[in-house]
Amino acid sequence: MKAKTVLSSIFAGLALGVQAQAKTINADDRILVAYFSHSGNTREIAQQISQASGGALFEIVPANAYPEDYQDLTAVTKKEIQDGIKPELQANVEDIGKYDVIFIGSPCWWGTIAAPVSSFLAANNLSGKKVIPFMTHGGSGLGYSESDIKKLVPDAELVSGKAFWGSRVKNAQDDVNNWVKELQND
């Protein structure tokens, strides 16, 4: 039964245009690890990916901070996602063209990427680049993030991503190292 589930997931990913994880990163690829983090969990994973891959870090920061109150935060983020709002960002990557591989990180909000990540993806031409999502979550895994990312960067090579439990990020370095190693051509 498990093999059937794995095959179903692979076929679903292929239908979305998502490439398998196998050997995606070449030794001479220039890597960017771009991420948005509200609570710090996604930042922690991004730093671990940067350390494991040698990639440059870029934090996606919205121009206007999110509310600290949880109820207010959830109301704002739900509206952004439902209405397709792409908030203005404080800064953008100076020369996205110099990177071959873009790890893109987000907390899983309402089953998908946070709105600032949508803003980042929409603002940058990632045609021909390898885009590798990673998410932090409390139980939803990657949600619909891969299909939503593919819509924003249709001409990029979207590689199957990885989800990390938000409560376990401090102890995720071995998982991150193994994942990045699986992605690398030796």
Secondary structure per residue as TSV (DSSP state, phi and psi in degrees):
chain	resnum	aa	ss	phi	psi
A	1	M	-	360.0	-38.2
A	2	K	H	-64.3	-40.3
A	3	A	H	-61.8	-37.1
A	4	K	H	-64.6	-41.3
A	5	T	H	-64.5	-43.0
A	6	V	H	-62.8	-45.7
A	7	L	H	-62.4	-40.5
A	8	S	H	-61.1	-41.5
A	9	S	H	-64.7	-41.3
A	10	I	H	-62.8	-46.9
A	11	F	H	-64.8	-37.6
A	12	A	H	-63.4	-43.3
A	13	G	H	-62.4	-42.2
A	14	L	H	-63.7	-37.5
A	15	A	H	-63.3	-30.3
A	16	L	H	-84.1	-7.4
A	17	G	T	84.0	22.5
A	18	V	E	-92.6	128.5
A	19	Q	E	-85.8	150.1
A	20	A	-	-63.6	162.7
A	21	Q	S	-73.6	-20.0
A	22	A	T	-56.1	127.0
A	23	K	T	40.0	69.1
A	24	T	-	-98.7	-33.3
A	25	I	B	-100.2	125.9
A	26	N	-	-92.8	157.9
A	27	A	T	-58.8	-31.6
A	28	D	T	-96.4	4.5
A	29	D	-	-66.9	139.4
A	30	R	-	-94.1	129.4
A	31	I	E	-116.1	136.2
A	32	L	E	-119.6	135.6
A	33	V	E	-112.9	99.0
A	34	A	E	-102.4	136.7
A	35	Y	E	-152.4	154.8
A	36	F	-	-117.6	134.9
A	37	S	-	-137.7	128.7
A	38	H	S	-95.4	-46.4
A	39	S	S	-98.5	-11.0
A	40	G	S	107.3	-15.3
A	41	N	H	-64.9	-46.1
A	42	T	H	-68.4	-35.4
A	43	R	H	-58.7	-44.6
A	44	E	H	-59.4	-46.8
A	45	I	H	-66.3	-40.7
A	46	A	H	-59.0	-43.2
A	47	Q	H	-64.1	-38.5
A	48	Q	H	-67.3	-40.4
A	49	I	H	-64.9	-42.4
A	50	S	H	-59.0	-44.8
A	51	Q	H	-63.3	-43.0
A	52	A	H	-72.6	-31.2
A	53	S	H	-103.3	-16.6
A	54	G	-	78.1	12.9
A	55	G	-	-77.1	152.0
A	56	A	E	-74.8	145.2
A	57	L	E	-96.5	139.7
A	58	F	E	-140.3	120.4
A	59	E	E	-91.0	126.6
A	60	I	-	-84.6	116.9
A	61	V	-	-124.3	122.9
A	62	P	B	-68.0	149.5
A	63	A	S	-61.6	-36.4
A	64	N	S	-111.6	125.8
A	65	A	-	-64.6	150.9
A	66	Y	-	-78.1	154.4
A	67	P	-	-62.0	147.5
A	68	E	S	-79.5	-34.4
A	69	D	S	-64.7	129.2
A	70	Y	H	-60.2	-44.2
A	71	Q	H	-63.2	-43.3
A	72	D	H	-65.2	-41.7
A	73	L	H	-59.1	-49.1
A	74	T	H	-64.7	-36.0
A	75	A	H	-64.6	-44.8
A	76	V	H	-65.6	-47.8
A	77	T	H	-67.9	-36.7
A	78	K	H	-64.0	-43.2
A	79	K	H	-63.8	-44.1
A	80	E	H	-56.6	-47.8
A	81	I	H	-69.3	-44.9
A	82	Q	H	-62.4	-37.9
A	83	D	H	-93.4	0.1
A	84	G	T	67.2	28.6
A	85	I	-	-72.6	133.3
A	86	K	-	-115.7	97.9
A	87	P	-	-65.0	152.0
A	88	E	-	-65.1	145.3
A	89	L	B	-106.9	153.7
A	90	Q	S	-66.3	-36.9
A	91	A	-	-154.6	167.6
A	92	N	-	-131.2	164.4
A	93	V	-	-64.6	132.7
A	94	E	T	-63.5	-44.7
A	95	D	T	-139.2	79.4
A	96	I	G	-61.9	-25.1
A	97	G	G	-63.0	-21.3
A	98	K	G	-81.4	-6.3
A	99	Y	-	-100.5	143.8
A	100	D	S	-100.0	-34.8
A	101	V	E	-124.1	130.4
A	102	I	E	-121.2	110.2
A	103	F	E	-80.0	131.6
A	104	I	E	-123.9	119.8
A	105	G	E	-115.9	146.0
A	106	S	E	-157.9	152.2
A	107	P	E	-71.4	151.4
A	108	C	-	-85.2	105.9
A	109	W	B	-111.0	124.0
A	110	W	T	53.3	36.3
A	111	G	T	82.8	10.6
A	112	T	B	-154.1	-169.3
A	113	I	-	-73.4	151.8
A	114	A	-	-68.0	150.3
A	115	A	H	-55.0	-38.5
A	116	P	H	-60.7	-31.5
A	117	V	H	-68.3	-39.8
A	118	S	H	-59.4	-41.9
A	119	S	H	-59.7	-46.9
A	120	F	H	-60.4	-48.1
A	121	L	H	-64.2	-41.4
A	122	A	H	-68.3	-28.6
A	123	A	H	-85.0	-10.8
A	124	N	S	-120.5	137.7
A	125	N	-	-82.7	107.8
A	126	L	-	-108.3	19.5
A	127	S	T	-55.1	130.2
A	128	G	T	78.2	-3.4
A	129	K	-	-90.8	155.9
A	130	K	E	-88.9	122.1
A	131	V	E	-112.8	123.7
A	132	I	E	-122.7	106.6
A	133	P	E	-75.6	149.3
A	134	F	E	-141.6	143.2
A	135	M	E	-131.6	148.9
A	136	T	E	-109.4	145.4
A	137	H	E	-154.5	169.2
A	138	G	S	-113.2	12.2
A	139	G	S	151.5	-7.3
A	140	S	-	-97.4	-3.3
A	141	G	T	61.2	-138.0
A	142	L	T	-80.0	-13.4
A	143	G	T	55.1	-135.5
A	144	Y	T	-99.4	16.3
A	145	S	H	-58.9	-41.5
A	146	E	H	-63.5	-45.1
A	147	S	H	-68.2	-35.0
A	148	D	H	-69.8	-38.2
A	149	I	H	-65.1	-43.6
A	150	K	H	-58.3	-37.2
A	151	K	H	-64.3	-33.7
A	152	L	H	-81.9	-26.2
A	153	V	-	-132.6	65.2
A	154	P	T	-64.4	-22.4
A	155	D	T	-99.3	9.2
A	156	A	S	-94.4	161.0
A	157	E	E	-91.5	103.7
A	158	L	E	-85.1	121.1
A	159	V	E	-99.2	141.8
A	160	S	-	-53.2	131.2
A	161	G	-	-92.9	-170.6
A	162	K	E	-139.7	141.2
A	163	A	E	-109.2	142.4
A	164	F	E	-126.5	134.2
A	165	W	E	-63.6	128.2
A	166	G	G	-59.4	-35.2
A	167	S	G	-74.7	-7.9
A	168	R	G	-117.9	11.3
A	169	V	G	-63.3	-33.7
A	170	K	G	-64.2	-23.4
A	171	N	G	-112.3	24.0
A	172	A	-	-96.8	-1.6
A	173	Q	H	-56.0	-40.9
A	174	D	H	-64.0	-42.5
A	175	D	H	-63.0	-42.2
A	176	V	H	-63.5	-47.9
A	177	N	H	-58.3	-44.9
A	178	N	H	-64.1	-41.8
A	179	W	H	-63.0	-49.4
A	180	V	H	-62.0	-40.4
A	181	K	H	-61.8	-40.8
A	182	E	H	-60.9	-31.5
A	183	L	H	-79.7	-19.6
A	184	Q	B	-89.6	137.2
A	185	N	-	-81.9	126.2
A	186	D	-	-80.9	360.0
